[in-house]
C-alpha cells in the first residue's frame, strides 16, 4: 500500500517513487530535508515573510535562523528582487513558496542560489497537482515538500511528503528514515475518527462550528490537529515530532488522488470567474497572466474589515478561509521568538491584515457570488 501511494504521487510529479519520502506532516518533510542538507546552529535559511509558523519552526528546531524577505503584492510570494540582499556567508538555503498554488520566479531564485552555492527547497504545501512553466510544481528545486492536511489539494487529515530532486541528497534523506517515530494505535484511531467525521458531517451548516472547535482542540493538544499548542506559543520541538506516516493516511491519500484532476480543473474554472467578477467591479484580483502557473487552492481577496467580513460569511454559511492572518500564520504576537519584526516587511504585514480566501473547490459558486455582490463595498 505504501509503495502504491508513492507510485501514485510520482505519476503526478513525473518523478521516480524512490525520490518520495512520506511523513506524519508536511513540516516534518521540511525538517528532514533541512537536516539532510546539514543545516545546523548558526546557519540561515531565507523564507518569505508570509508563511505558516511551522516553516520557521522547522528551521529553528535545527538551531538555525529564519531570514525573512518581503513579498510581491500580486503573487503573494517572495519579492525576488529582495532575496540577494538577504544572503550572507551564513546562508545555506532559500525556500521558494508556492502561495495559494502559485509558483513564481523559481528559475531566477535557482540562478541566485547557484551563484552563491546554496540549496533551494520549494514549499509546495499549496501546490500539488499544479504546474509551473509546464513542469509539475516542485520540479525545479533541490527538493520540495507537500502537505496533505485538511484544505490542501488532497487530504489525508494530516500528512505530507518530500520529493528529492538533487540526487546527492537521496542517501542522506534515506539515512534519516530509521529515526522516524512510528505512529501508535491511538494516533491512528483518532485520525481515522476525524476523517470519518469530516466525510459524514462536514457541510455548509457545520463548517464554521467544526473549524472553530477543531482549532481550539488542536491548540490544547486534545485532538490530532494541524498545529499543536506548543507550535503556536514557542519554538521548542514537540515530542515525537519526527514521525512517520500511517496506513490510515496512505489509504485516505490513495482514494483522494483518484479525484484530484477533476477538483483542480474546478479550482481553475472558479478562479477565472472570481477574477472576471473582481475585475469588472474594480477590485483587487489575481491577474490573468498568472493563471497558467496557478493551481488556486484558495482565491485571495482583500477586504476592508476582515473580522466583520468573516462574521458575515459565517452567518451566510460561506466557506471563507482566513489564510494568512499574520506574516507567520496564525501567530499574532511574540514575533521575536521567530526572529521576525513584521514592520520590516510592509507588504506582507499590510496584506496579512486584510486578506481572506474564497473557496475554489465548490461545484456551485452561486451562493458565493451572491454574498460578494451583497458585500461589494467591503471588498478592496
GIURGI-V505785 format. One record per backbone hydrogen bond with DSSP energy under -0.5 kcal/mol. NH is the residue of the N-H (numbers start at 1). CO is the residue of the C=O. If there is no record, write none. Layout:
[[NH | CO] [NH | CO]]
This chain:
[[5 | 1] [6 | 2] [7 | 3] [8 | 4] [9 | 5] [10 | 6] [11 | 7] [12 | 8] [12 | 9] [13 | 9] [14 | 10] [15 | 10] [19 | 16] [20 | 17] [21 | 162] [23 | 160] [24 | 243] [26 | 159] [28 | 25] [29 | 25] [30 | 26] [31 | 27] [32 | 28] [33 | 29] [34 | 30] [35 | 31] [36 | 32] [37 | 33] [38 | 35] [39 | 34] [42 | 63] [43 | 40] [44 | 90] [45 | 65] [46 | 93] [47 | 67] [49 | 69] [50 | 48] [51 | 327] [53 | 329] [55 | 52] [56 | 52] [57 | 53] [58 | 54] [59 | 55] [60 | 56] [61 | 57] [62 | 59] [63 | 60] [64 | 59] [65 | 43] [67 | 45] [68 | 66] [69 | 47] [72 | 77] [76 | 72] [79 | 70] [80 | 78] [82 | 79] [83 | 80] [84 | 80] [86 | 83] [87 | 84] [91 | 88] [92 | 44] [93 | 44] [94 | 119] [95 | 46] [96 | 94] [96 | 121] [97 | 95] [98 | 123] [99 | 97] [99 | 102] [101 | 98] [102 | 99] [103 | 101] [103 | 293] [109 | 105] [110 | 106] [111 | 107] [112 | 108] [113 | 109] [114 | 110] [115 | 111] [116 | 112] [117 | 114] [118 | 113] [119 | 92] [121 | 94] [122 | 143] [123 | 96] [123 | 121] [124 | 122] [124 | 145] [127 | 124] [128 | 124] [130 | 127] [132 | 135] [135 | 132] [137 | 130] [139 | 136] [142 | 120] [143 | 120] [144 | 163] [145 | 122] [146 | 161] [148 | 159] [150 | 157] [152 | 149] [156 | 148] [158 | 156] [160 | 23] [161 | 146] [162 | 21] [163 | 144] [164 | 19] [165 | 142] [165 | 163] [166 | 142] [167 | 165] [169 | 166] [170 | 166] [170 | 167] [171 | 167] [173 | 169] [174 | 170] [175 | 171] [176 | 172] [176 | 173] [177 | 173] [177 | 174] [179 | 176] [180 | 177] [181 | 242] [188 | 184] [189 | 185] [190 | 186] [191 | 187] [192 | 188] [193 | 189] [194 | 190] [195 | 191] [196 | 192] [197 | 193] [198 | 194] [199 | 195] [200 | 196] [201 | 197] [202 | 197] [202 | 198] [207 | 203] [210 | 206] [211 | 207] [212 | 208] [213 | 209] [214 | 210] [215 | 211] [216 | 212] [217 | 213] [218 | 214] [219 | 215] [220 | 216] [221 | 218] [222 | 217] [223 | 217] [225 | 223] [229 | 218] [231 | 228] [232 | 228] [232 | 229] [233 | 229] [234 | 230] [241 | 238] [243 | 241] [244 | 181] [250 | 246] [251 | 247] [252 | 248] [253 | 249] [254 | 250] [255 | 251] [256 | 252] [257 | 253] [258 | 255] [259 | 256] [263 | 259] [264 | 260] [265 | 261] [266 | 262] [267 | 263] [268 | 264] [269 | 265] [270 | 266] [271 | 267] [272 | 268] [273 | 269] [274 | 270] [275 | 271] [276 | 272] [277 | 273] [278 | 274] [279 | 275] [280 | 276] [281 | 277] [282 | 279] [283 | 278] [287 | 285] [290 | 287] [291 | 288] [293 | 290] [294 | 291] [295 | 101] [297 | 100] [298 | 100] [299 | 358] [300 | 298] [301 | 356] [303 | 354] [304 | 378] [309 | 305] [310 | 306] [311 | 307] [312 | 308] [313 | 309] [314 | 310] [315 | 311] [316 | 312] [317 | 314] [318 | 313] [319 | 317] [320 | 318] [321 | 357] [329 | 51] [329 | 326] [331 | 328] [337 | 334] [338 | 335] [339 | 336] [340 | 335] [342 | 340] [344 | 341] [345 | 342] [349 | 345] [350 | 346] [351 | 347] [352 | 348] [353 | 350] [354 | 351] [355 | 351] [356 | 301] [357 | 321] [358 | 299] [360 | 297] [365 | 363] [369 | 365] [370 | 366] [371 | 367] [372 | 368] [373 | 369] [374 | 370] [375 | 371] [376 | 373] [378 | 375] [379 | 376] [380 | 302]]
